[in-house]
Amino acid sequence: MLNYRYLFFLLPVSLFAQQPEPGRLTADTIQLSEVTVRGYETNRPLLETAASINVLAAKDLTQRFGTPALVPAFNTLPGVRMDERSPGSYRLSIRGSLIRSPFGVRNVKIYWNELPLTDAGGGTYLNALDVRSIGRVEVIKGPSGSLYGAGTGGTVLLNGLSSPAGELANRAEVGALAGSYGLSGQSYTIQTGKNNSVLSLNYGHLQSDGYRENSRMYRDNLNLNATFAVNEKQTVSLIGLYSDLMYQTPGGLTAAQYQANPRQARPSTRVVPGSVDQRAAIYQKTGYLGFSHQYRWSDRIQNTTVVFGSLTNFANPFITNYEKRADQGVGGRTVTRWQMIEDGVPTHLVFGGEWQHNFTITRNYGNRRGQPDTLQSDDEFKASQSVLFAQLEASLPWGIIATAGLSRNEVSYRFTRFSTLPITTQPRYFEPVWLPRVALLKKLGDFVSVFASVSTGYSAPTIQEVRPSEGTYNPTLDPEQGTNLEAAVRGQLSRFQFDVAVYQFRLRQTIVRRSNESGAEFFINAGKTDQKGLELQLSYNLVIPKPANFWQILRVWNSTTLTNYRFRNYQQGATDVSGNRVTGVPPTAVVTGLDAETRAGFYAHLTHQFLDRFPLDDANSVQSDIARLLNATLGYRKSFARRWTVDAYLSGDNLLDQTYSLGYDLNAFGGRFYNAAARRNFTGGVRLAVRW
């Protein structure tokens, strides 16, 4: 067992990468000493940021792995786990927040080009995004409510591929890929910049027959990003997204079914029909439109204000019912950055607010072989969230940077059921919560820093938890709250880069998922958890890149996550499971990789992932299998005629040909925990880009 008392002088975050070179299809990652992060609105080098933040650049997202998906890239980061139970069905966990997520993304706040993508009801349609339209990802680990509001898991900041206004960036790219199990896709990008404006348009299509029965998917995605520099003081941006997604849901299997035939969908029984019979699937269409305005009042004061609107049509023929849902969301966020003091003790103040409102109509019907039948419930749900925040950051003598932040969070719900008489409305107003955060960072020379922080988190139940697909309404579900203690060290010594973090997070009123015999879920507050973790990220450059060298990049890297998550004062029905390991969290996860690029244009990425056994139920009576996953990508990228670039690659996934589950159904009724991922499979593709 880890003894964290002897590790608490260490801590997190590292990055490894290279500067972009002319003619490359996408921006590369950059060196730790040069990377600037936006997390907590510091806009400082990572080395001077007192927070656990990991960064993924475009190459990490689209080149390292052959299949264009967020899942494998996110899983290279320590403390981060992303599941895909069937193609298109995402679950994202930051430091173990999966326990309340049967599907989708919850307890994590996500922003898309500074616009809130997580709605007022706490849900995020992350699978509406195409990874090929994302240029950069920042993952803030641990509670970040002092600046971003509700969410005890963390915050994710996503940015598109568009260049800043004023940069001449005329570029077009086309790509195509094909792979095992009917995988195929195309992508098209055009970007033009002229007279202080940049316009970027991306279209992507992806489809797959799936490894399992009833696991076919397709997604069409369109992204628009237009940025205009009005004058020296003002910049405006328009961001648009449309996604049309369908994925079938094969359902969880018992251990016996999984061992007999892992490719089968959940079979029918004498009591409950199976996934194929009921044509279980998700149909999701999402539209999102946002407007951003940046204004520089002076060299010391600037403001960014965003407003947005979203609309999602969602349909889910499930085994026991057919759910139809329409989500409408509006909101805005404003952030002002003020350099209060320039000399002596440089001090920055960040303050602002965020407000969101969601209006959701949900109807449940009987499911007759994939078609809606008799109306079971007709509900209306309104959710509102508001956040007011302020953060002070001061650069003190002796290389110390101090940060203090505070936010006020308010959440309210209003539920109305029209399918029963008399029609009643049930409002729920949660008490406003103040969330503080304090952090101190000390630079040890030019290349090493250490920091420590204390932060608090708060997460109200989401719409899908208060009113799950099963159709009941739970007016008593309370928010989660927690406190996080953290310390870290990061830096680089010549060719070696390191980022080590330790933390202890104590969570109260933990929201967990339960399921009934049919598989329908419901949620309860079950008690407390004590979450201790160590996160380590290392990289070593085997060569120093020089223009004349054959090896331009030759690097080994490692991400390791060690956890000791335990239930405290935790009830499972009448059973006290205090002291057990928290469900769904691997005690050990190790990802190791090798990156190589040559002057001739050949490149290779090798990635191995090890996941230790972890409990699948709160009683710890069932454990997952150990997973050892090997992925390799070989490619050739070359520029010619000064403006053209071609990139061709072949990638192999699960090269050790393991039978494993990429996403388990936790606490599943009847032991239906297992969702088999694809066995050994291959993907090949080509991209052609031109600049002018």
Secondary structure as GFF3:
##gff-version 3
##sequence-region A 1 692
A	DSSP	three_ten_helix	4	6	.	.	.	ID=ss1
A	DSSP	beta_strand	36	37	.	.	.	ID=ss2
A	DSSP	three_ten_helix	39	41	.	.	.	ID=ss3
A	DSSP	beta_strand	44	45	.	.	.	ID=ss4
A	DSSP	three_ten_helix	46	48	.	.	.	ID=ss5
A	DSSP	beta_strand	53	57	.	.	.	ID=ss6
A	DSSP	alpha_helix	58	62	.	.	.	ID=ss7
A	DSSP	alpha_helix	70	74	.	.	.	ID=ss8
A	DSSP	beta_strand	80	84	.	.	.	ID=ss9
A	DSSP	beta_strand	90	94	.	.	.	ID=ss10
A	DSSP	three_ten_helix	97	100	.	.	.	ID=ss11
A	DSSP	beta_strand	108	112	.	.	.	ID=ss12
A	DSSP	beta_strand	115	116	.	.	.	ID=ss13
A	DSSP	three_ten_helix	126	128	.	.	.	ID=ss14
A	DSSP	three_ten_helix	131	133	.	.	.	ID=ss15
A	DSSP	beta_strand	134	141	.	.	.	ID=ss16
A	DSSP	alpha_helix	145	148	.	.	.	ID=ss17
A	DSSP	beta_strand	154	160	.	.	.	ID=ss18
A	DSSP	beta_strand	171	179	.	.	.	ID=ss19
A	DSSP	beta_strand	184	193	.	.	.	ID=ss20
A	DSSP	beta_strand	197	208	.	.	.	ID=ss21
A	DSSP	beta_strand	217	229	.	.	.	ID=ss22
A	DSSP	beta_strand	234	248	.	.	.	ID=ss23
A	DSSP	alpha_helix	255	260	.	.	.	ID=ss24
A	DSSP	beta_strand	281	296	.	.	.	ID=ss25
A	DSSP	beta_strand	301	317	.	.	.	ID=ss26
A	DSSP	beta_strand	322	341	.	.	.	ID=ss27
A	DSSP	beta_strand	347	368	.	.	.	ID=ss28
A	DSSP	beta_strand	371	396	.	.	.	ID=ss29
A	DSSP	beta_strand	400	417	.	.	.	ID=ss30
A	DSSP	beta_strand	424	429	.	.	.	ID=ss31
A	DSSP	beta_strand	433	443	.	.	.	ID=ss32
A	DSSP	beta_strand	448	459	.	.	.	ID=ss33
A	DSSP	alpha_helix	463	466	.	.	.	ID=ss34
A	DSSP	beta_strand	480	493	.	.	.	ID=ss35
A	DSSP	beta_strand	496	508	.	.	.	ID=ss36
A	DSSP	beta_strand	511	515	.	.	.	ID=ss37
A	DSSP	beta_strand	521	525	.	.	.	ID=ss38
A	DSSP	beta_strand	528	541	.	.	.	ID=ss39
A	DSSP	beta_strand	551	568	.	.	.	ID=ss40
A	DSSP	beta_strand	571	572	.	.	.	ID=ss41
A	DSSP	beta_strand	575	576	.	.	.	ID=ss42
A	DSSP	beta_strand	588	598	.	.	.	ID=ss43
A	DSSP	beta_strand	602	611	.	.	.	ID=ss44
A	DSSP	beta_strand	627	640	.	.	.	ID=ss45
A	DSSP	beta_strand	644	653	.	.	.	ID=ss46
A	DSSP	three_ten_helix	669	671	.	.	.	ID=ss47
A	DSSP	beta_strand	681	691	.	.	.	ID=ss48
###
